[in-house]
Amino acid sequence: MSRKVRKNYIEHAGERYHERAAPEAYELALDFMSRIRRGRCIDLAAGSGYTSRRLEELGFDVTAYDIFTDQFVPRDISIRKADLNQPLPESAESLDAVLALEVIEHLENPRAFLREIARVLKPGGSLVLSTPNIVTVGSKLRFAFREELELFFNDVTRTRDPFCEEASGHISPLLPWLLHMFVNDAGMKVLQTGYTKRWGLRTKHLGRSTLLWIEKPVSQVAAAG
């Protein structure tokens, strides 16, 4: 079955990247990442590598992961193939930061994914993730009249990834309270929440993407020492 795919591109530092998220979602995520301690970082579902490049420019030691590695542009950044429904090939407490931009809604088990992130983060490490905001006014109206949510449609271009047959599309909508519960159950906490702008306003009721800055706390025992 043929699928029409919108192809927008970002030009940055002489490289051309396929756009997989709204430009403002990229910038909000990178703003959160800029406030995180530098160190070893993985970029999950890195796509063509725009965020990997930006993280490298911020001073992180970056490794990218994606199920479709052929699209990855930067040649000086390591890219590894990974199905994010499976455990990450990283040691426990080995990472300072994780970026997961517009990926958790593609996964079969978001709760297990967050537990896996908590496993690989060092105490005090951070996760920045984004996911479609399904509690906008438009999403609520869409559900009332069509039993669909914003960015979660009964359509092959949404339920299957248009770029890779191995990947799912938007299959796991997450209510804010449920996502926060999953974060807490994984032993992490939400430090800050942001939303992309819509019609010039940055609000939960309009923004199409929610971004979370999440931290794995330092244990009380370690803090006392």
C-alpha positions as CSV (number, residue, x, y, z in Angstrom):
1,M,0.0,0.0,0.0
2,S,1.4,3.4,-1.0
3,R,1.5,6.1,1.7
4,K,1.9,9.8,1.2
5,V,4.7,11.0,3.4
6,R,5.3,14.7,4.1
7,K,8.9,15.4,3.8
8,N,10.3,18.5,5.4
9,Y,14.0,19.1,6.0
10,I,16.2,21.0,8.4
11,E,19.4,22.5,7.2
12,H,22.1,22.7,10.0
13,A,25.8,23.2,9.9
14,G,26.1,22.1,6.2
15,E,24.0,18.9,6.8
16,R,20.4,18.2,5.7
17,Y,18.1,16.3,8.1
18,H,14.7,14.9,7.6
19,E,12.3,16.5,10.0
20,R,10.5,13.9,12.2
21,A,9.1,16.4,14.8
22,A,7.9,19.9,14.9
23,P,10.8,22.4,15.0
24,E,9.6,23.8,18.3
25,A,9.6,20.3,19.9
26,Y,13.2,20.0,18.9
27,E,14.1,23.4,20.4
28,L,12.2,22.8,23.6
29,A,13.8,19.4,24.1
30,L,17.3,20.8,23.4
31,D,16.6,23.7,25.8
32,F,16.0,21.1,28.6
33,M,19.1,19.1,27.5
34,S,21.2,22.3,27.6
35,R,20.5,22.5,31.4
36,I,21.6,18.9,32.1
37,R,25.1,17.9,33.2
38,R,27.3,16.9,30.3
39,G,28.5,13.3,30.0
40,R,27.5,10.2,28.2
41,C,24.1,10.5,26.4
42,I,22.0,8.3,24.1
43,D,19.6,9.7,21.5
44,L,16.8,7.2,21.1
45,A,14.9,7.0,17.8
46,A,17.4,9.4,16.5
47,G,16.0,9.5,12.9
48,S,18.3,11.3,10.5
49,G,20.5,12.6,13.4
50,Y,19.6,16.2,13.8
51,T,19.2,16.0,17.6
52,S,22.3,13.8,17.8
53,R,24.3,16.5,16.1
54,R,22.9,19.2,18.3
55,L,23.6,17.2,21.5
56,E,27.2,16.7,20.3
57,E,27.5,20.5,19.8
58,L,26.2,20.9,23.4
59,G,29.1,18.9,24.6
60,F,27.6,15.4,25.2
61,D,29.3,12.2,24.3
62,V,26.5,10.9,22.0
63,T,25.5,7.5,20.9
64,A,22.4,7.3,18.6
65,Y,19.9,4.4,18.4
66,D,17.3,3.8,15.7
67,I,15.6,0.8,14.1
68,F,16.3,2.3,10.7
69,T,20.0,3.3,10.6
70,D,20.4,4.0,6.9
71,Q,18.7,7.5,7.3
72,F,21.4,8.7,9.8
73,V,23.4,11.6,8.4
74,P,26.3,12.4,10.8
75,R,29.3,10.2,10.0
76,D,31.2,11.1,13.1
77,I,28.5,10.0,15.6
78,S,28.0,6.4,16.4
79,I,24.6,5.0,15.3
80,R,23.4,1.6,16.5
81,K,20.3,-0.4,15.3
82,A,17.9,-1.1,18.2
83,D,14.3,-2.1,18.6
84,L,13.2,0.0,21.6
85,N,10.6,-2.5,22.5
86,Q,13.5,-4.6,23.7
87,P,16.1,-3.9,26.5
88,L,18.7,-1.4,25.7
89,P,22.2,-2.7,25.1
90,E,23.6,-0.4,27.8
91,S,25.0,-1.3,31.2
92,A,23.1,-0.3,34.4
93,E,23.7,3.2,35.6
94,S,26.1,4.0,32.7
95,L,24.4,7.1,31.3
96,D,24.2,10.7,32.3
97,A,21.3,11.6,29.9
98,V,18.8,10.2,27.6
99,L,16.8,12.0,24.9
100,A,13.6,10.2,23.6
101,L,11.9,12.6,21.3
102,E,8.5,11.5,19.9
103,V,9.1,7.8,20.4
104,I,7.3,6.5,23.5
105,E,3.9,6.6,21.7
106,H,5.4,4.2,19.1
107,L,6.2,1.5,21.6
108,E,4.3,-1.5,22.8
109,N,5.0,-1.0,26.5
110,P,5.7,2.6,27.5
111,R,5.9,1.6,31.2
112,A,8.6,-1.0,30.6
113,F,10.4,1.5,28.4
114,L,10.6,4.0,31.3
115,R,11.8,1.3,33.7
116,E,14.6,0.5,31.2
117,I,15.6,4.2,31.0
118,A,15.7,4.2,34.8
119,R,18.0,1.2,34.8
120,V,20.6,2.7,32.5
121,L,20.6,6.2,34.0
122,K,23.1,7.1,36.7
123,P,21.6,8.5,39.9
124,G,21.1,12.2,39.2
125,G,20.9,11.5,35.4
126,S,18.1,12.9,33.3
127,L,15.7,11.9,30.6
128,V,14.0,14.3,28.3
129,L,11.1,12.9,26.4
130,S,8.2,14.2,24.2
131,T,5.0,12.7,23.2
132,P,1.8,13.9,21.5
133,N,-0.5,15.8,23.9
134,I,-3.9,14.0,23.8
135,V,-5.7,16.4,26.2
136,T,-5.9,19.4,23.9
137,V,-9.3,21.0,23.3
138,G,-9.1,19.7,19.7
139,S,-8.2,16.2,20.8
140,K,-11.2,16.1,23.2
141,L,-13.6,17.3,20.5
142,R,-12.1,14.8,18.1
143,F,-12.7,12.0,20.6
144,A,-16.3,13.1,21.3
145,F,-17.2,13.1,17.6
146,R,-14.9,10.5,16.0
147,E,-13.6,8.4,18.9
148,E,-10.0,9.3,17.8
149,L,-7.4,11.4,19.5
150,E,-5.1,14.2,18.1
151,L,-2.3,12.5,16.2
152,F,-3.8,9.0,17.0
153,F,-6.0,8.3,14.0
154,N,-7.5,5.1,12.5
155,D,-5.3,5.6,9.5
156,V,-2.3,3.6,8.2
157,T,-0.1,6.7,8.1
158,R,-0.5,7.0,11.8
159,T,-0.6,3.4,13.0
160,R,2.4,2.3,10.9
161,D,5.7,4.2,10.7
162,P,5.8,5.6,7.1
163,F,9.6,5.4,6.9
164,C,10.3,1.9,8.2
165,E,8.2,-1.3,8.0
166,E,9.8,-2.6,11.2
167,A,8.5,0.2,13.3
168,S,5.0,1.0,14.6
169,G,3.3,4.3,14.3
170,H,1.3,6.0,17.0
171,I,-0.1,3.1,19.0
172,S,0.3,4.2,22.7
173,P,-1.6,7.4,23.6
174,L,-0.6,8.5,27.1
175,L,-2.8,10.6,29.4
176,P,-0.7,13.0,31.5
177,W,-1.5,11.4,34.9
178,L,-0.8,8.0,33.5
179,L,2.6,9.0,32.1
180,H,3.5,10.7,35.4
181,M,2.5,7.5,37.2
182,F,4.8,5.4,35.0
183,V,7.6,7.8,35.6
184,N,7.1,7.6,39.4
185,D,6.8,3.8,39.3
186,A,10.2,3.6,37.5
187,G,11.7,5.4,40.4
188,M,12.1,8.8,38.6
189,K,10.4,12.2,39.0
190,V,9.2,14.9,36.6
191,L,11.2,18.1,37.1
192,Q,9.5,20.3,34.4
193,T,6.8,20.0,31.8
194,G,6.6,22.1,28.6
195,Y,4.3,22.3,25.6
196,T,4.8,23.3,22.0
197,K,3.1,26.5,20.9
198,R,-0.1,26.6,18.9
199,W,-1.6,29.8,17.5
200,G,1.1,31.7,19.4
201,L,0.2,30.2,22.8
202,R,2.1,27.7,24.9
203,T,-0.5,25.8,26.9
204,K,-1.5,22.3,27.7
205,H,-4.9,22.9,26.2
206,L,-3.5,23.7,22.7
207,G,0.1,22.4,22.4
208,R,0.4,19.3,20.2
209,S,3.4,17.9,22.0
210,T,4.2,17.5,25.7
211,L,7.8,17.6,26.8
212,L,9.0,16.3,30.1
213,W,12.3,16.8,31.9
214,I,12.7,13.7,34.2
215,E,15.4,12.9,36.7
216,K,16.5,9.7,38.4
217,P,17.1,10.9,41.9
218,V,20.3,10.4,43.8
219,S,19.5,7.8,46.6
220,Q,19.2,9.1,50.1
221,V,22.1,6.8,51.1
222,A,24.4,8.3,48.5
223,A,23.3,11.8,49.3
224,A,24.0,11.3,53.0
225,G,27.5,10.1,52.2
